[in-house]
């Protein structure tokens, strides 16, 4: 029997040890840290597009707008928006495209891209998630809140010296901070930087045109009308 004593004792020791150690692991639940996303607050929170560009936001009445022009080069599904800056046949395009005013990088940094309406309206969506290109009705809501089209422009225009003097009526009390990024005409030429800020709506006007809103250096009005869908205008986004 003495030859079996040590193995038996070892077996008993192992069993006893397991009985002592196992309860220490019973009922233990791993704790996974909870990630809390800060609540969005318009005018203080920022948003980020698929390229990583960050935009300030501004609350105007019941609406929340981006405070800068769009600079994104992709739709929300990651598909690229073709850069057609070098294309002299810009006005013949019937699909989404973007361009930089005269191709100058300094203009891109300040004013963002100019987009044709096809990019603005593409179903893959150009604005960040939970945001959209505003409709004509939503632009009307903004203009009405700011006192109507005869004075709303002054309340939307930045007081920046980037505007060609005189920047009539510019007080920017809305915080919209419109800058004069100009346009790309359907003939392929670039016009009116320093003079006009032109913005697409998501609303079609007719087969060739879509509703747009313009503000100009020499007046404090907002001009509303149809722009050729192949023109290059700036874009702002509105929270859903």
C-alpha positions, 0 to 999 in steps of 0.5 A: 500500500505504501507504493500507492500512497503518494499518487493517491495523495497527489490525486486528492491534493489536485481534487482539493485544489480544484475545489478550492480554486474553481469557485474563485472563477464562478460568477465572474462576468467580464466588463466591457467598457461602454462608449458614450457618444456625446449628444449633438448640440447644434452650433457647438458640435461639429460633423465629419464627412467621409474624407475626414473633413470637419465642419462647424454647425450653426443653429438658425431658427429651427434648422441646423446648417453646416457653417462651411461649404462642402469639401468632400470628394466621395459619396457616402458609400465611398465612391469617388466624385470625379474631379473634372477641373481640367475638363473644358467640356464641363457643361456637357456632363450629366453625372456628378462631378466636382471642380476647384475654382481655376484649379487653385488649391488655395481656393479649395481650402477657403471655399470648398469644391464647386459641384454640379447638381448631379452630384448634389442629387446623387442617391449615394448622398454627398452630405454626412450621415443624418444630413442632406442637401436642403430642398428649395422649401428648406431654403425658403424657410431659412430666408423667411426666418431671416426676414425675407429675401430682400434682407436675408442675404446681408444676414447670411454673408460673412463680413470677411474682406474676401468679399469684393467691396462694397459688401452691402448689408453684410452683418452675418447675424445668422452665423451662416457665414457665406463666402463668395466662392463664385461659379463654374459656367457650363462653358467651362469658365470660372466666374465671380469669385469675390462677388457671388456665393451660389448654393444648390438646392436638392429640388429640380426646377425643370429638365435643365435646371434646379433651384438655387440660392445666391447672395451677392456683394452689391446687395443684401438680397437673396436671389432664388431661381433656376441654375443649369444643372451642369453649373458648378455651385457650392453646397451646404448641408442641413441636419435631417 
